[in-house]
Amino acid sequence: MRLVAKLEEKLGYSLGAMTFFDFPTIESLTQHLITEYPQPKKAQISHNNRYLKNPNPDMHPEANRVYETHLAGYFKNSGTVNFTDNPSSVVLTGATGFLGAHLLADFLEMTQAEVICPVRAKSPQNAYLRIYQSLEKYGLWQDKYAPRILALTADLTKAKLGVSTEDYHRMAAADLICHNAAQVDFLATYEQLKPANVIGTCEILKLTVADKTKPLHYISSGAVFGTCLNGSQQRVFENNRLESCEGLFLGYMQSKWVAEKLVWRAYENQGMPIAVYRPAIIGVNTITGAKSSAEFLYRFLQTCFTLNAYPDLPDLLIDASPVNYVSKAVVSLSLR
């Protein structure tokens, strides 16, 4: 950020941190600056994010391209769905994250199921250690959980999640899938987040109909509605579908929008059994006080305390829900 500020000061233009992700080398950045900003100007810098100049990117063509490339024709024989409120096996992605750790603990508490957790790691032992450390960090670990957690070394960006054939069929035999994994980065571009957030969701959709069709509970985000709540659309209800691309100025918003669009298309075209959850800002655990230093609200408040200052935004409303409430709601609904 210091480099961004220095260049903006020298050039007199607002660049934005995203410029450095779009042009990550000195050569590419230099060429971009020469082309776009041939002459430094002395006028006062406008601090508007450069992505706000195009807050309405049309992501519909991209969603169509991804679907046709990765999913077209895949769900023709999805078969009968067996719903159960007493699953014997559950697949949970993103189990090492803040919400994911709480989802794992709640699945273990509210069911007798084995919970299969694909984790990016060097070995199954390292994957299990990451899960244990995450639950321990948030005050959730109990020794009784150990026998019912199956940690798999995986990579959601790869075909069949990068697991062995045996492990893939073990996941395919599960009674339900909860896809919570996502790469959250508000500075990364769509293309940088596409492998994890979009292609990863494609692989999970394929897993949903592998061997047998099972319900998919997909954790999306309130970010899919961009900044539309400040524009023409004042309210969003739980049954609102994704039509508008208004306000998707961050790569993260765009990647989650495309991913959710794929999930809905699988439902609308092939009748896939899906449920979509769109949590907004996730807050601290109201029982243990556990928090995540990676969550926006925590970082925002920590910055305010550090600077002994806060933004003058009298009309700003922060929609935050306790992580334990969000987790229990998702797990309870997934068992209905």
N, C-alpha and C positions, 0 to 999 in steps of 0.2 A: 504494500500500500504506500510505503514511502516513495518507491520508485514511480508509482502512478502519480502521486502528488507532485514530485519533482518535474516529471515530464509535462504535466498539465501547466505547471508554473512557467516552464520554459517556453512552451509552445503557445500557451493561451487558449488551448482547446480542452474540452472535456473528453477524456479518453475512456474512462471506466476500466475497472479491473478485468472485465471480460475480454478486453482487447488483448491482454497478455496470454490468455488461454487460446484465443483464436490464432495468434501469431507467436508461438512459443519460442522461436529462435531469434537471435539478434538480427540475422539476415532478413527473415520474413517480417519482423516488426519494423525494421528500417525501411524496407520497401513499401510497407503499408503506410507508414508515416509520410514518406516522400510523395506517394500517390494521393493520399487523402488530405494531407495537410502540407501542401507545398511551401506555404509561407507562414511563419509564426505570426500571430497577431497579438496586439497589445490589449485587446478588449477583455473585459472581465470574463472569467470562465463561467460557463453555465454548468451547474452541477447536476443536471439531469442525467440519469443513467442513459447511455447511448441506446440500450435496448428499448427504452420507453419511446424512442422515435418510431418504432414499429412494434407496438404492444399487441398487435393482432395477427401474428403469423398464422397462415393457413396450414394446419397440421393434418387436414383430412387426406390430402394426397399421400403423405408419408404413412399414415395409418393404413391406407389401402395398399400401398406398396409392400409394407411389412407383412400384412395379412396374406396377400397373394404369393409372396415369396416363401413364407415360412409355414402358413397354416391352411392354405386353400386345399380343400378336399380331404383334410385330415380327420374330420369328425363325421363323415358320412355314416359310419357304422358305430356310433357311440354307445348303442345298446341301452338296456334298462338300468335305471339307477336304483340302488338299494340304500335308502336313508335309514339311519339308526341313531338313537339317542344314547347308545351304549357302544361306542366304537372300540374295537380291539386294537386298532392301530391307527395312528395319526401322523401325517407328514407335516412338519412345521419348518418353514424356512425363516432365516433371519433370527434364529434363537439366541444369538450372542448380543443382540442389540438391546436397547432400553425396553421398548415395548415387547420385543421378542422374548426376553427373559421372563417377563411377567406372563406372557401367553403360555410359555412352557410350564411354568409353575402352576398356572391355573388349569391347564389340561391334565397335569399330573394329579392335582387336587380334586378336580371335578369329574374325572373318569378313572377307569382302571386300565386305560390303553397304554400300549408301548408308544412312545413318541419318537419318531425318526427325524433326526435333525441333520440335513445336509449342510456342511460348514466348509468354508474355504480354509483349508489347512494342509500341512505337509503330510500328515498321517492321521489315522483314526484316533490315535492317542492324543495328538495335538488338538484335534477337533473336540474331543471330549473335555480336554483341559480348558479350552476356550469357553465352553459352555459352563463348566463348573465355576470358573473364575467370574463369569458374568453374573451367575445367580448368587454367588458369594458376595460380589461387589454390591449388589442391590438388596442384600439381606434376605434372599429368597431360598437359599440352599437348605435342603434337608436330606439327611443320609438315606432316607427311605426312597428318594427319587432315583438313586443310582441305577438299580437293576432295570428300570423302565425307560431309560434314555439310551437310544442308539445313535451314536454320532458317526456320520459318514463324511469322508473327504470328498468334496464336490466343488464344482465350478458352474454356476448357473448360466454362464455365458456360452458354455459348450454344449454340443449335442448330447442328449440324454443326461444333462446336468454333470457330465464328466465323471460319472460313477461307473463301476463295473456292471456287467450284465446282471449278475446275481443281485447286487444292491438295487439296481433299477427295478427289477421285478419285485423285490421286497417292498419298495416304495409304491409300486403300482398296485400291490395287493391291499394297500391301506383303505380304510373306510372313509376318510375325508382328508382333504389337503387344506392347510392354512398358509397362504403365500404372503409372508410379511417382509421378506427380504427386499431391500432397495438400497441403491447408492444415493445418499443424500449429500448434495454439494451445491450450494447456491451460486458458486462461481464457475462451475463447469458448464461446458456447452452441451447441447442436445447430443451431438455425435459422441462426445466423451461418455455420456451416461447411457446411451442407447444399448450397448452390450449387456449391462447388468439389469437395467430397468425395463427395457423393451424386449430384447431377445430372450432374456431370462424368463419373462412372463410367457413368451411363446413356448418355451420348453416346459414350463409348468402346465400350460394348457394341454400340451401333448401328453404329459404324464397323467392328466385327469382322465383321459380315455384309454390309457395303456392297460391292457389285460382286462380291466373292467372299468365302467364309468362310475366316478365317485364325485361327491359335491366338492366344489372349490370355493373357499372363502378367501376373497382377495382383499388385502389391505391397501387401499388407494390413499388418497390424500385430499384434503380440502383445497390444496393448491391447484387441482385440476380446473377449478373455476377462475383461476388467475385473479385479476383485479376487477372482475365483472361486477362484484358487489358494490364497487364504488361508481359504477356506470349505470347502464340501462337496467340491469337486473338486480333488484334490491334484496331478493330472498332466494335461497336455494333450498329445495326440499329433498328428502331422501330418495324420492323417485324421479328426480330430475336426471335426464340423460345428457350426455355430452354432445352438444350441438355447436355452441359458440367457442371460438378460439380466443375470444377477447381477453386481453391482459396476460397472455402467456409469454412474458418477456424473459423468463429465466429458463435455462436448459432443463433444470429439474422439473419445472412445471410442465414443459413440453413433453418430457419423457414419461411422466406419470399420466398425462392426458392420452398419449398414444397407447400406452400399455392398457389403460382402462378401456379405451375404445376397442381394443382387440378383444378384451374379455366380454364386453357387451355384444360385440359382433358374433362371437362364438355362441352366446346365449340366443340372440335374435335369429341367427341363420340356422343353427343346428340344435337349439334347445338344450344347450349345456346347462347343467345344474350349478348355478353360481350365485354367490351373494357378495356384494361389494360394500366395503366399509370405508368411510372418508373421514378419519379423525383430523381435527385441526391441530392446534398446538397441544402437545402432550405435556402435562405438568407433573409435579412431584407426587410420589406415593403418599396418600394422606394418612396412612397407618405407620409406615416406617420412616417417612421423610426422605426416602431414596430419590435421587435426582440424577440426571444425565448431564454432564458438562458439555455434551455435543448438541443438546437440544437448544432451539432458538431462544425460548423464553428465559432459560437459565443464563445463557450468554448475554442476552439483552440486559437483564437485571444486574448481572455481574459487572457489565461495562458501565452502567449507570452509577453503581456504587463506587467503582474505581475512579471514574471521572468526577464524581460528586456533582453530577448534572444529569438532566433527562431531557428528551426532545419535547418541544412545545407542540404537542399534537392533541389538543383538547377533544377532538371528535374521534380519536382512535379507540376502537373497542378490541380488546384482545380476547379471543375465544379459545380458552384453554380448558382441558379436561384432565383430571388426575389419571395417571397411568394405570392404577389399579382398577379404576372404574372402566376405562376403555377396554382393558384386557378381559375383565370378567364379563362385560357386555358381549364382546366378540365370541368368547368361548361358550357362554350361555346360549347365544343365538345359533351358534354352529351345531349345537346338540339338539335343536328342535326339528 
